[in-house]
Amino acid sequence: MAKCILLSRVSTEQQSLDEQTRNLRSAAESSGYDEIVTIETKESAIKLTEEERQGLNELKSHIEQGGVECVFIWELSRLSRRPKVLYSMREYLQEHKVQLKCLHPEFTMFKEDFSLDTNANIVFGLYVSLCENEMAIKKERFHRGKEKNAREGKFSGGGTIKFGYKLDKDNRYVVDEDEAKIIRDMFYLYGVKKYSIRDLFLELKSRGVRRSLQGIRFMLHEERYTGKATRGRNNRDVFVWQFPAIVSQELYDLVQARAEEARHDSRRTPKPLLAKKILKCPICGHAMSAGTAGKYMCRVHTNNRTESISCSNTCSIDIKTIEELLWDMSKKIWKWKMKEHSEEEKKRMVDEVVVLRDKINVCDEEMSKIETRMKRAKDLYILGDLGDKEFADYRLSINERRTSLAAQKDSLEDRIAYLNECIVGLNDPQESDIEQGEQDFDIRNKIVHECIRECKVTYADKQKRDKIIEVKTIYNDAYWLKKYMKVGLKSLERVVYSNGRYVRVPKKKEEDF
C-alpha cells in the first residue's frame, strides 16, 4: 500500500480548506496512492516558528512512524513563508526519503535516488525568494496599516483596549464614560486633593476597581488622556497614538508638577548621615542603621541575611543627638590635629612640589629633544634621504610621544596647583575646613570619619531608661550620658567609667572633651 500525506493550510479561521484538500486528494489518487493522510491547519506561517507549527509537527510525527512516501502541497507558501523553514523541511524530507510534490507551480522535488532535481531546485529557490519578498511586503503593509490606525485613533487588534475607552462600530476609540469618570477622579484627587498613590489605590479598591500601585502611577503619567498625539511615556511606542481627551491639559500638568514635587520630597529622599558605619551595636558588632522613626538601632533582628542568629539588642538612639555629638567632638579634634600636623604636612608638601618641578623640567628637556629630532627628519625628507612611508611613521610616533609628554606635564602642573592651595590653607587651619563643613555634608562627613573611630550606645541602668554613648576618637575614649526622652546635644552629661559604673564629672575646660 502506497501512503502519502496531504498538507493543507490557511492563515485565518475565516478561510476554507476544502478546495485545497479536494485538489490535493485528486492529485494523490491519480498518482496511485491508496492510503492518504490529511493534515488541515489554520495557523500563520509568518508569526509562528517551525517548532510552533502544529501542522508541521503532525507531519513529522507521521513520517517518523514510517511508511510515508510522499507529501502533497498546494503551493510552497502552504508549507511555510519563512525561507529558513522551507530549506529545513526540504532537508528533513530528503533525509527521511520522502518525496515532495507541489501543484502550483507543479514540480517534484527529488529524483528516484532522492538527490535534488535540478529544475525543481531552481523553481524551489525562485519561489522561496518570492515567499520571502511577499512576507516582507506583508509585514510592511501591516506596519503601515497599524500606523495609520494609531494616527486615526482606531484599534488594530492584538492587544487590550486602553482603560477609559471602548470601540465604536468602526473600531475607533471612544470615551467610556464610566471608566473616564474614574480617571478624572484619580487626576483630581492626586493633583488637587494631594492624595498619595497608596490613598488612590485604597480609594479605587473601595470602588471595586482593581489597579496596582504601579498601574496607577503609570496612568497618572499617561499624556494620551489629554487627547495629545504621542508615542506614550518616554516615547517607547512604535506608533504615534491619538485618543479622545478625558482630562484637560491643565489638570495633567498639575499632576506632573505634584509628582515631581513628591519625587523630591525630603521625607522620601534619604538624608545623608554622619554616624553611618561609625555607630556599632555593642552586642553583635554590626553597624546600626537609621529608621523612619528618626532613630538609630540594630536591625539584625529584623534582617537575617547576615546572620542566622538574631541580635537581642533593642537599644536605640535618636539621630539628632548622635550626629550633633559626633560633629561637636570632631570640630575640636580637627583643630588640634591641624595644629599638630600643619608644619610637618606643609614641609612634606613643599618637598613634593620641588620634586614635581624637577619632573616638569625633565619633560621640557624631552620635548626640546623631540622638536630637534622632528626638524632633522623634515630636512632628511626634503633631501630625499627619507621615504614617504618612513617619514609618516616617524612623524606619527613623534606626535604620540609629544602628546604623552604634554599630558604628563599637565598632570604634574595640576598636582602642583593643588599642593600650593593646600599649603596656603594650612597657614590658617583652625576654621577654614570647619566653616566649609558646616555648609557641605561631604566635608563634614570626611572630618567626622577621620576623627572618630567608633561609637556605641548601651543602657546605663537595668530600668533601661538613661543611655550611655561611648565614643572612641583618634586620641581617647569619651562617655556621655543621655537622659531618657531628651533629644539633642544639650541633654548630654559627661561621665567617666570607674569601678564598674559610670560617674558624673564636673564640666571641664573646652579642650577636654
Order of alpha helices (4+ residues) and beta strands (2+ residues): beta-alpha-beta-alpha-beta-alpha-alpha-beta-beta-alpha-beta-beta-alpha-alpha-alpha-alpha-beta-beta-beta-beta-alpha-alpha-alpha-alpha-beta-beta-beta-beta-beta
